Amino acid sequence: MKIYNTLTRRKEEFSPLEEGKVKMYACGITVSGEPHIGHGFQALIYDIMRKYLQKKGYNVKYARNYTDVDDKIIAKSKETGIPADKYAAMMIEKTDKIMREFGVDDPDVWLKATENIGNIIDFVSKLIEKGHAYAAPSGNVYFNVASFPAYGCLSNRSVEDMLDGVRVENADEKKNPADFALWKAAKPGEIHWTSPWGEGRPGWHIECSAMNRAAFGDQIDIHGGGRDLIFPHHENEIAQSESLTGKQFAKYWTHNGLIKVNGQKMSKSLGNSLLLEDLLKKYTNEAIKFALLQTNYRNDINITDTLFPEAEKHLTEFYKILQKAEGMGKAEKGNPEIDAAFDKCMDDDFNTALALSDLFGIFKKMSAKVAAGDASAAEDALQVRKTYSLLGLFKKSCADYLAEVAAKNAVEIPAEVNELAAQRWQAKKDRNWPLADELRGKIDALGYSVKDGKDGYEVIKK
């Protein structure tokens, strides 16, 4: 099994620090707003990685964090009038609910910054003792980048490159413009905790290092997150952790790609964020997963207007074939060839895109078996469910899935359109073809079409 390691910029054979066990951490969400499709994609990918490693026989301990105190959360607190801790708790509860609706399982360990303040203060204190950090008179504490010669190893950039075009905060009290905050002095009215350096709160980067150490010790096997976290967040995690312990922090660094919407980077400033809650109202969670997993996790995903509808269409077709195959009898065993092919894909850096492309051939063969009366179609169906449930697919009964799709696609037809359609149907029965055509034109002009059947008609929104 091979995993692409951002640190070495190549695929490597996976070999954990301790035989048979995997310690895995993925950076979670800063709860300053609603969870969007990017959050959902990242959570899905690391849930799948965890489950596939378990399938391979590893004992996996998987942790995710919530950043529940930072500048954005404090800004939201001021905007809403809700205390920062209560606002964060409210958003965590909502995010958990939406992620469960999306069908992503909870990690083995949930970590929160505000529940690790003691660990963070202890971590920062030890960095100061070792000469890797210093306190400024303002109460801010900074990491001394010059004290860690390997700084830049993950992003493969020099300190000068990192600073190019970047606004440096509080440069007058830093030893080096690249030094970053480990502890921030509290401003009036801000949430804060007591520390040896005065009232304040953690910097963003120190949270993950301290929480990792509290949950796993000095080293972990896999550290993950979005590609936008490589610098500065993950770069700074390496500097902090390895300066403290003198050991390699994470053996494998994995990063998922970013979300684009019609070719543009998704962002609040562009107003093109796709909230996960809104998407779940329009599409099944399996269709959203199918759409996302058709792209290799390391690549960016371009969400076009047709991405989710096409995924729903394919899954609906698959479920209809599955329903026919399962109707041929109860299968006692599955088809091991389907599972072996899936594992071959996933062994190559969790290649879900290739695994999903195999489904088209699998269902084509299954459909042919159904048509020929071959009962082994039921075995194929059983194996598809067993194997692809790891990706969060084919977990519902066929009837339930098809009913859910129908309900989400149901459109309330305006009374005016229904009346025109009824008049047109009567005109057809009266063989008044000119009037029927005229009424069809009016229906079309209102954005609807009429599909005639043997026993009636159906009004469809275009």
C-alpha positions as CSV (number, residue, x, y, z in Angstrom):
1,M,0.0,0.0,0.0
2,K,1.4,3.4,-1.0
3,I,0.6,6.9,0.3
4,Y,1.7,10.2,-1.2
5,N,3.8,12.0,1.3
6,T,3.8,15.8,0.9
7,L,7.0,16.0,3.0
8,T,9.0,13.9,0.5
9,R,6.9,14.8,-2.5
10,R,6.5,11.1,-3.6
11,K,4.5,8.0,-3.0
12,E,5.9,5.8,-0.3
13,E,5.2,2.3,0.9
14,F,3.1,2.7,4.1
15,S,4.9,1.4,7.2
16,P,3.6,2.7,10.6
17,L,5.8,3.6,13.5
18,E,4.4,0.7,15.5
19,E,3.5,-2.5,13.7
20,G,-0.2,-3.0,13.3
21,K,-1.1,0.3,14.8
22,V,-1.8,3.7,13.1
23,K,-2.0,7.1,14.8
24,M,-3.7,9.5,12.5
25,Y,-4.7,13.2,13.0
26,A,-6.6,15.5,10.6
27,C,-7.1,19.2,11.1
28,G,-10.8,19.9,11.5
29,I,-12.9,23.0,11.2
30,T,-12.5,26.5,12.6
31,V,-16.1,27.0,13.7
32,S,-16.5,30.6,12.7
33,G,-19.3,29.9,10.2
34,E,-21.5,27.2,8.6
35,P,-19.8,24.0,7.3
36,H,-19.3,24.1,3.5
37,I,-18.6,21.5,0.9
38,G,-14.9,21.8,1.4
39,H,-15.2,20.9,5.1
40,G,-17.4,18.0,4.1
41,F,-14.9,16.7,1.5
42,Q,-12.0,16.9,3.9
43,A,-13.9,15.0,6.6
44,L,-15.0,12.4,4.1
45,I,-11.5,11.7,2.8
46,Y,-10.0,11.1,6.2
47,D,-12.9,9.0,7.4
48,I,-12.3,6.9,4.3
49,M,-8.6,6.7,5.0
50,R,-9.3,5.5,8.5
51,K,-11.8,2.9,7.4
52,Y,-9.5,1.5,4.6
53,L,-6.6,1.2,7.0
54,Q,-8.9,-0.7,9.4
55,K,-9.9,-2.9,6.4
56,K,-6.2,-3.6,5.9
57,G,-6.0,-4.9,9.5
58,Y,-4.6,-1.9,11.3
59,N,-5.7,-0.8,14.7
60,V,-6.4,2.9,13.9
61,K,-6.7,5.7,16.4
62,Y,-8.0,8.7,14.5
63,A,-8.3,12.2,16.0
64,R,-9.8,15.4,14.6
65,N,-9.9,18.8,16.2
66,Y,-12.2,21.8,16.4
67,T,-10.6,25.2,16.5
68,D,-13.0,26.8,18.9
69,V,-11.2,30.0,19.7
70,D,-9.5,32.3,17.2
71,D,-9.7,35.8,15.6
72,K,-12.6,34.9,13.3
73,I,-14.7,33.4,16.1
74,I,-14.0,36.5,18.2
75,A,-15.1,38.7,15.3
76,K,-18.3,36.6,14.9
77,S,-18.9,36.9,18.6
78,K,-18.8,40.7,18.4
79,E,-21.0,40.7,15.3
80,T,-23.7,38.5,16.8
81,G,-23.4,39.5,20.5
82,I,-23.0,35.9,21.5
83,P,-20.1,35.2,23.8
84,A,-17.2,33.5,21.9
85,D,-17.3,30.2,23.8
86,K,-21.1,29.9,23.4
87,Y,-21.0,30.8,19.7
88,A,-18.3,28.2,19.1
89,A,-20.2,25.5,21.1
90,M,-23.4,26.3,19.1
91,M,-21.5,26.0,15.7
92,I,-19.9,22.7,16.8
93,E,-23.3,21.2,17.6
94,K,-24.7,22.3,14.3
95,T,-21.6,21.1,12.4
96,D,-21.8,17.7,14.1
97,K,-25.4,17.3,13.1
98,I,-24.8,18.2,9.4
99,M,-21.7,16.0,9.2
100,R,-23.8,13.0,10.5
101,E,-26.5,13.8,7.9
102,F,-23.7,13.8,5.3
103,G,-22.8,10.3,6.6
104,V,-19.3,10.9,8.0
105,D,-18.5,9.0,11.1
106,D,-17.1,10.7,14.2
107,P,-13.4,10.3,14.8
108,D,-12.2,8.1,17.7
109,V,-11.0,11.2,19.5
110,W,-12.5,14.8,19.3
111,L,-10.1,17.5,20.4
112,K,-10.9,21.1,21.1
113,A,-8.5,24.0,21.7
114,T,-10.4,25.4,24.7
115,E,-10.2,22.0,26.4
116,N,-6.4,22.0,26.0
117,I,-5.3,25.4,27.3
118,G,-3.2,23.8,30.1
119,N,-1.4,21.5,27.5
120,I,-0.9,24.5,25.2
121,I,0.6,26.7,28.0
122,D,2.9,23.8,29.1
123,F,4.0,23.3,25.5
124,V,4.8,27.0,25.0
125,S,6.6,27.2,28.3
126,K,8.9,24.3,27.3
127,L,9.7,26.0,24.0
128,I,10.7,29.1,25.8
129,E,12.9,27.1,28.2
130,K,14.6,25.4,25.1
131,G,15.3,28.8,23.5
132,H,12.8,28.2,20.6
133,A,10.3,30.9,21.7
134,Y,10.3,34.2,23.5
135,A,7.8,36.5,25.2
136,A,7.4,40.1,24.1
137,P,6.6,42.9,26.6
138,S,3.1,43.0,25.2
139,G,2.3,39.5,26.5
140,N,2.6,37.9,23.0
141,V,4.8,34.9,22.7
142,Y,6.5,34.0,19.4
143,F,8.3,31.0,18.0
144,N,11.8,31.8,16.9
145,V,12.0,30.5,13.4
146,A,15.8,31.0,13.2
147,S,16.1,28.4,15.9
148,F,14.8,25.6,13.7
149,P,17.1,25.2,10.6
150,A,14.7,22.8,8.9
151,Y,11.9,25.5,8.7
152,G,10.4,25.3,5.2
153,C,10.9,21.5,4.8
154,L,7.2,20.8,4.1
155,S,6.3,23.7,1.8
156,N,9.7,23.6,0.2
157,R,10.1,27.3,0.4
158,S,12.7,29.5,2.0
159,V,11.9,32.0,4.7
160,E,12.4,34.8,2.2
161,D,9.9,33.3,-0.2
162,M,7.4,32.8,2.6
163,L,7.6,36.5,3.5
164,D,7.4,37.8,0.0
165,G,4.2,39.9,-0.4
166,V,2.9,38.9,3.1
167,R,1.8,41.5,5.6
168,V,3.8,40.9,8.9
169,E,1.9,41.6,12.1
170,N,3.6,43.1,15.1
171,A,7.0,43.2,13.3
172,D,8.4,45.7,15.7
173,E,8.4,43.2,18.6
174,K,9.6,40.2,16.7
175,K,13.2,39.0,16.4
176,N,12.5,37.9,12.8
177,P,9.5,39.0,10.6
178,A,8.8,35.2,10.0
179,D,8.4,34.5,13.7
180,F,4.8,33.5,14.5
181,A,2.5,33.8,17.5
182,L,2.2,30.9,20.0
183,W,0.3,32.9,22.5
184,K,-1.7,36.2,21.9
185,A,-2.2,38.8,24.5
186,A,-6.0,39.5,25.0
187,K,-7.5,42.7,23.8
188,P,-10.2,44.4,25.9
189,G,-13.4,42.3,26.0
190,E,-11.9,39.3,24.3
191,I,-12.1,35.7,25.6
192,H,-8.9,34.9,27.5
193,W,-7.1,32.6,29.9
194,T,-4.5,33.3,32.6
195,S,-0.9,32.4,31.6
196,P,2.7,33.1,32.8
197,W,2.7,35.9,30.1
198,G,-0.6,37.5,31.1
199,E,-4.2,37.2,30.0
200,G,-4.4,35.8,26.5
201,R,-5.3,32.9,24.2
202,P,-3.5,30.4,22.0
203,G,-2.2,31.2,18.6
204,W,-3.7,29.0,15.9
205,H,-0.7,26.8,15.1
206,I,0.2,25.8,18.6
207,E,-3.3,24.2,19.2
208,C,-2.7,21.2,16.9
209,S,0.8,20.5,18.1
210,A,-0.2,20.5,21.8
211,M,-3.4,18.5,21.2
212,N,-1.5,16.0,19.1
213,R,1.0,15.5,21.9
214,A,-1.7,15.1,24.5
215,A,-3.6,12.5,22.4
216,F,-0.7,10.5,20.9
217,G,2.6,11.4,22.4
218,D,5.6,12.8,20.5
219,Q,5.0,11.1,17.2
220,I,2.2,10.2,14.8
221,D,2.0,8.2,11.6
222,I,-0.3,10.3,9.4
223,H,-1.1,14.0,9.6
224,G,-3.7,15.4,7.2
225,G,-5.6,18.4,6.1
226,G,-6.4,20.6,3.2
227,R,-3.6,21.6,0.8
228,D,-4.1,25.3,1.9
229,L,-2.8,24.3,5.4
230,I,0.7,23.2,4.2
231,F,1.9,26.8,4.8
232,P,1.9,28.2,7.3
233,H,-0.1,25.9,9.6
234,H,1.5,22.6,9.0
235,E,4.9,24.1,8.5
236,N,4.6,25.7,11.9
237,E,3.4,22.5,13.5
238,I,6.5,20.7,12.4
239,A,8.7,23.5,13.7
240,Q,7.0,23.6,17.1
241,S,6.7,19.9,17.7
242,E,10.2,18.9,16.5
243,S,11.8,21.7,18.4
244,L,10.3,20.5,21.6
245,T,10.8,16.7,21.2
246,G,13.8,16.4,18.8
247,K,11.8,13.7,17.0
248,Q,10.1,13.6,13.6
249,F,6.6,14.8,14.3
250,A,4.6,13.0,11.6
251,K,5.9,10.2,9.3
252,Y,3.4,10.9,6.5
253,W,1.8,14.2,5.6
254,T,-1.3,14.0,3.4
255,H,-3.2,16.8,1.9
256,N,-6.5,16.9,0.0
257,G,-7.2,19.3,-2.9
258,L,-9.4,22.4,-2.7
259,I,-12.9,23.1,-4.0
260,K,-13.5,25.4,-7.0
261,V,-16.9,26.5,-8.2
262,N,-17.2,26.8,-12.0
263,G,-13.4,27.3,-12.1
264,Q,-13.1,29.8,-9.3
265,K,-11.7,29.2,-5.9
266,M,-14.5,28.8,-3.4
267,S,-14.5,31.6,-0.8
268,K,-16.7,33.8,1.2
269,S,-15.3,37.0,-0.4
270,L,-16.4,35.7,-3.9
271,G,-19.8,34.7,-2.5
272,N,-19.6,31.3,-4.0
273,S,-19.5,29.1,-0.9
274,L,-21.6,26.0,-1.2
275,L,-23.0,25.2,2.3
276,L,-23.2,21.5,3.0
277,E,-26.7,21.9,4.6
278,D,-28.1,23.5,1.4
279,L,-26.7,20.7,-0.8
280,L,-28.1,18.0,1.4
281,K,-31.6,19.5,0.8
282,K,-31.2,19.1,-2.9
283,Y,-29.2,15.8,-3.2
284,T,-28.7,12.6,-1.3
285,N,-25.6,12.4,0.7
286,E,-24.5,9.4,-1.4
287,A,-24.8,11.5,-4.6
288,I,-22.6,14.3,-3.1
289,K,-20.0,11.7,-2.0
290,F,-20.1,10.0,-5.4
291,A,-19.5,13.4,-7.1
292,L,-16.6,14.3,-4.9
293,L,-14.8,11.0,-4.9
294,Q,-14.7,10.8,-8.7
295,T,-11.6,13.1,-8.4
296,N,-8.4,11.8,-6.7
297,Y,-8.3,13.3,-3.2
298,R,-5.1,15.2,-3.9
299,N,-6.5,17.1,-6.9
300,D,-8.8,20.2,-6.8
301,I,-12.5,19.5,-7.5
302,N,-14.3,21.9,-9.9
303,I,-18.0,21.9,-9.0
304,T,-20.0,22.8,-12.1
305,D,-23.8,23.1,-12.3
306,T,-24.0,19.5,-13.6
307,L,-21.6,17.7,-11.2
308,F,-24.2,16.7,-8.5
309,P,-27.2,16.1,-10.8
310,E,-25.0,13.8,-13.0
311,A,-23.8,11.9,-9.9
312,E,-27.4,11.5,-8.7
313,K,-28.4,10.2,-12.2
314,H,-25.6,7.6,-12.2
315,L,-26.4,6.4,-8.6
316,T,-30.1,6.2,-9.4
317,E,-29.3,4.0,-12.4
318,F,-27.0,1.8,-10.2
319,Y,-29.6,1.4,-7.5
320,K,-32.3,0.4,-10.1
321,I,-29.9,-2.4,-11.4
322,L,-29.1,-3.3,-7.8
323,Q,-32.8,-3.6,-7.0
324,K,-33.3,-6.1,-9.9
325,A,-30.2,-8.1,-9.0
326,E,-31.2,-8.4,-5.4
327,G,-34.7,-9.5,-6.5
328,M,-33.1,-12.6,-8.1
329,G,-32.7,-14.3,-4.8
330,K,-30.6,-14.1,-1.5
331,A,-26.9,-14.3,-2.1
332,E,-24.9,-16.5,0.3
333,K,-21.6,-15.1,-0.8
334,G,-20.2,-12.1,-2.7
335,N,-17.9,-11.8,-5.7
336,P,-14.3,-11.6,-4.4
337,E,-13.0,-10.2,-7.7
338,I,-14.9,-6.9,-7.1
339,D,-13.3,-6.5,-3.7
340,A,-9.9,-7.3,-4.9
341,A,-10.1,-4.8,-7.7
342,F,-11.3,-2.2,-5.2
343,D,-8.4,-2.9,-2.9
344,K,-5.9,-2.5,-5.8
345,C,-7.3,1.0,-6.4
346,M,-7.2,2.0,-2.8
347,D,-3.7,0.6,-2.2
348,D,-2.5,3.2,-4.7
349,D,-2.8,6.3,-2.5
350,F,-6.6,5.8,-1.7
351,N,-7.6,6.2,-5.4
352,T,-11.3,6.5,-5.1
353,A,-11.6,7.9,-8.6
354,L,-10.4,4.7,-10.1
355,A,-12.5,2.6,-7.8
356,L,-15.6,4.5,-8.8
357,S,-14.8,4.2,-12.5
358,D,-14.9,0.5,-12.0
359,L,-18.5,0.7,-10.9
360,F,-19.7,1.4,-14.5
361,G,-18.3,-1.9,-15.7
362,I,-19.5,-3.8,-12.7
363,F,-23.1,-2.6,-13.1
364,K,-23.0,-3.2,-16.9
365,K,-22.1,-6.8,-16.2
366,M,-24.7,-7.0,-13.4
367,S,-27.4,-5.7,-15.7
368,A,-26.5,-8.3,-18.4
369,K,-26.6,-11.1,-15.8
370,V,-30.1,-9.9,-14.7
371,A,-31.3,-9.9,-18.3
372,A,-29.9,-13.4,-18.9
373,G,-31.5,-14.7,-15.7
374,D,-28.1,-15.4,-14.1
375,A,-28.6,-15.6,-10.4
376,S,-24.9,-14.7,-9.7
377,A,-26.0,-11.1,-10.2
378,A,-27.2,-11.2,-6.6
379,E,-23.7,-12.1,-5.5
380,D,-22.3,-9.1,-7.4
381,A,-24.9,-6.9,-5.7
382,L,-24.0,-8.2,-2.3
383,Q,-20.3,-7.6,-2.9
384,V,-20.9,-4.1,-4.2
385,R,-22.7,-3.2,-1.0
386,K,-20.0,-4.8,1.2
387,T,-17.1,-3.2,-0.6
388,Y,-18.3,0.2,-1.6
389,S,-20.0,1.0,1.8
390,L,-16.5,1.9,2.8
391,L,-16.9,5.0,0.6
392,G,-20.3,5.7,2.1
393,L,-22.2,4.3,-0.9
394,F,-25.0,1.7,-1.4
395,K,-25.9,1.8,2.3
396,K,-29.6,2.2,1.9
397,S,-32.3,-0.2,0.7
398,C,-33.0,0.4,-3.0
399,A,-36.6,1.4,-2.3
400,D,-35.6,3.9,0.3
401,Y,-32.9,5.4,-1.9
402,L,-35.1,5.8,-4.9
403,A,-37.9,7.3,-2.8
404,E,-35.5,9.8,-1.3
405,V,-34.3,10.9,-4.8
406,A,-37.9,11.2,-5.9
407,A,-38.8,13.3,-2.9
408,K,-35.8,15.7,-3.4
409,N,-36.6,16.1,-7.1
410,A,-40.3,16.7,-6.4
411,V,-41.3,20.2,-7.6
412,E,-44.4,22.1,-6.6
413,I,-46.1,23.0,-9.8
414,P,-47.9,26.4,-9.8
415,A,-51.7,26.3,-10.1
416,E,-51.6,28.3,-13.3
417,V,-49.4,25.7,-15.0
418,N,-51.5,22.8,-13.7
419,E,-54.6,24.5,-15.1
420,L,-53.0,25.0,-18.5
421,A,-51.9,21.3,-18.5
422,A,-55.4,20.1,-17.6
423,Q,-56.9,22.3,-20.4
424,R,-54.3,20.9,-22.9
425,W,-55.2,17.3,-21.9
426,Q,-58.9,18.0,-22.5
427,A,-58.1,19.7,-25.8
428,K,-56.2,16.5,-26.8
429,K,-59.1,14.3,-25.8
430,D,-61.3,16.6,-27.9
431,R,-58.8,16.3,-30.8
432,N,-58.4,20.1,-30.8
433,W,-54.8,19.9,-31.9
434,P,-54.3,23.7,-32.5
435,L,-55.5,24.5,-29.0
436,A,-53.4,21.8,-27.5
437,D,-50.3,23.1,-29.2
438,E,-51.1,26.7,-28.2
439,L,-51.5,25.6,-24.5
440,R,-48.2,23.6,-24.7
441,G,-46.5,26.8,-25.9
442,K,-47.8,28.8,-22.9
443,I,-46.6,26.0,-20.5
444,D,-43.2,26.1,-22.1
445,A,-43.0,29.9,-21.8
446,L,-43.6,29.5,-18.0
447,G,-40.6,27.2,-17.7
448,Y,-42.3,23.8,-17.6
449,S,-43.0,21.0,-20.1
450,V,-45.6,18.3,-20.4
451,K,-44.8,14.6,-20.8
452,D,-47.7,12.6,-22.1
453,G,-48.3,9.0,-21.2
454,K,-50.8,6.2,-22.0
455,D,-53.0,7.1,-19.0
456,G,-52.3,10.7,-18.4
457,Y,-49.6,13.4,-18.4
458,E,-46.8,14.7,-16.1
459,V,-45.8,18.3,-15.7
460,I,-42.0,18.7,-15.4
461,K,-39.9,21.8,-14.5
462,K,-37.3,22.5,-17.1
